[in-house]
Amino acid sequence: MEISETYRTPAADPKVTVSDANPEDISKIIRIAGGAFSISRYFRGPQVSGTLAARRYENWVSSSFLNPSHRVLKGTNDDNEIVDFFIIRVDSGVATWLLTAISDKFRSAGLAKQLWGLMIEESSRLGASVIKTTISSDNVKAVGLYPKLGFRFAEPSWVLQRAW
């Protein structure tokens, strides 16, 4: 998606602000990640248990806090609750959204367009003029959301995992 200079985040309640996650947030973000991706390919593989699949996302969050090229961003509401998180990398004007999720408590609350819009603005503020990400075609909500925000889908591809 190319970020338009006229892009504005849709207004919504509650008010959410975006900031860098800090070490005190790690456990909360890990919990969000561990429960957010039950439709992902890791959960579908018969050789991988749900516990191991969840751990894959939890470890992704943990390692991103240590990776200097990754930024872990959080959206917080007026009560300082973490509503969502994004792990992003910005390089040469391109923001790559590596992992994104809304806290279970706030899912289905009609906040996705606002939350993702705030992250578009934050990506722009960090120097990105283009945003790239990948989503699973099984994630029907994301498939519906991204075009509303101005994203275009590339040709679909399959990612297969090897069972050891």
N, C-alpha and C positions, 0 to 999 in steps of 0.2 A: 504494500500500500504506500503510495506517495502521500506525505502529509501536506495538506493544503494549508496555506497561511491563514485561511479564513475558518479553519476547523474550530468548532466550539463544542465543549462537552455538554450533553443534554443535562438540564437541571433535574434534580431529584432530591427526595428526602429519604433517609437522613443525610446530612452533609458528611462527605467523606473527604479526607485530605490524604495526599500521597507523600511519603517520605522514605528514606532508606531504613531498612530494618536494622536493628541493632542486636547485639548478642543476647539481650534479655528476651528477644522475640523468637529465637530459634525454636524452642520447644513448642510454642504455639503454632508456628508456621509448619513445623514437621507434622504436627497433629492434623492440620488442614490438608497437607499433601497426602498423608497416609490414608485419608478417607475420601479424597476427591476424584479418584480416577478409576473407579470400579468398572468402567466400560472400556478401559484401555487394553491394548494388545497383551500387556503383561498379565492381566487378569484372565484373559481368554485361553491362554496356553494351558493345556492339560498337564504339562510337566511342572508347572509352577503353582504353588499354593497361593491363596489370597494373601496370606501373611507375608510371604516372600515378595509378592507383587507390590504390596503396600510399602514394604521396606525399601524397595527400589526407588520409590519417589521420596521417601524420607531421607535416604542417603543422598539423593540428588540435591535436596535442600541443604543438607549439612555440608556437602562438598562445595556448593556454590558460595557459602559464606567464606570459604577459604580460598576461593579462586579469584585472583585479582582482576580478571577480565569480566567477571560477572557482577551484576548489581542485584541485590535482593531488595525489592521495593514492597512496601505494604500500604494498604489503604486502611485508615482508621476512622471510626465514626466519632461523634461528639463524646461518647462514653469511653473513648480510647480503646475500643475493642478492635481487633484486627478483622477486617471485613474480607480482604482478599490479599493475595500476594502475586508478584510477578518476578521471575528471574529473567533478567535481560542482559544482553551484551551489545554495546554500541561500538562500532568500528567503521571508520571512514564514511560516516554519515548514514550508516545502516544500523538500525536497531533490530536485533533478533530476539524475539520473545521466546525463551527456551522452555519455560514452564509457568503456567498461570492457573490460578484456582480461586474460587470464592469459598469462604468458610461455610460449612454445612448450615450453620445457624442463619445465614443470610441468603442461601440459595432459594430460588423461586420467590424472591421478594421484589422482583422487577428492577434490580439495581445493575444488572450486567452492562447495559448500554452506558450508563453513567460511569461505572468503574473502569471499563475498558477505555472510555473516552478520556478519563483522567490520565490513564497510562499512555494514551496517544500524545496528549499534551506534555507529559513528563518526558517521553522519548524525544519529542521535538526540543524541549528545553535542554536535554542532554546532548543535542547536536545532530540528531537523526533527521533526515528528510525522507527516509524510506523505512518502513517496518516490514519485517518478514517473520512468519511463524508457521508452524505446522499444526494441524488438528486431525483428529481421527474422524473419519466419515460417520462413525457410529455416534459421535457426539452431536446429536441433532440440534441441541440448543446453540452450540458454537457455530455449526453450519448455517444456522439462521441468523446469528448475531453478526458475524464478520462482514457479510455484504452490506448490512445496514450501516456499518461504520466506514465503508468505502474500500474494504479489502476485495481483491479479486482472487479467485482460485486458479492455481496452476493446474496442469495435468495431474490427475491423481496417480499415486504410486503406492505400492505395497511394501511394507517393511516386515520381513519374516525374521523370526528368531530361531536359532538352532537349539535343539534340545540336547543336552549333554548327557 
